[in-house]
Amino acid sequence: QVQLVESGGGLVQAGGSLRLSCAASGSISSINAMSWYRQVPGTQREFVAGITNGGRLNYAGSVKGRFTISRDNAKNTVYLQMNSLKPEDTAVYYCAASKTWPPDWWGQGTQVTVSS
């Protein structure tokens, strides 16, 4: 079993930056990839960024060039650095961990609000 806890969300002005963190615990060896998703009320949860144990990166087109996913293996933590934030980035951001695909474990989410 894997548990994920997100942090770092908050309110920021358009053009600003935030850094989200996701700390994993439990059966860490079961995790082969970690990712970030986001969801706006009334819409489907969408993929934002992902990173595999081998370092392969994947980004949604809407965030490519602005967001960066990274990891600290010693801390079992994955990060999402969000720069040049736009109001349309406003959402609840969820950390996810995968044994294969799609994600098997989810965090509870952290709110990111970008004001104009």
FENKA-V729306 format. One record per run of one state. SS is the DSSP state (alpha for helix, beta for strand, coil for the rest). FROM is the first residue (numbers start at 1). TO is the last residue. Records with the same first field share a line. If there is no record, write none. Layout:
BEGIN
SS=FROM-TO ; FROM-TO
END
This chain:
BEGIN
coil=1-1 ; 8-9 ; 14-17 ; 27-27 ; 31-32 ; 40-45 ; 53-56 ; 60-66 ; 76-76 ; 83-86 ; 90-90 ; 99-104 ; 107-109 ; 116-116
beta=2-7 ; 10-13 ; 18-26 ; 33-39 ; 46-52 ; 57-59 ; 67-72 ; 77-82 ; 91-98 ; 105-106 ; 110-115
alpha=28-30 ; 73-75 ; 87-89
END
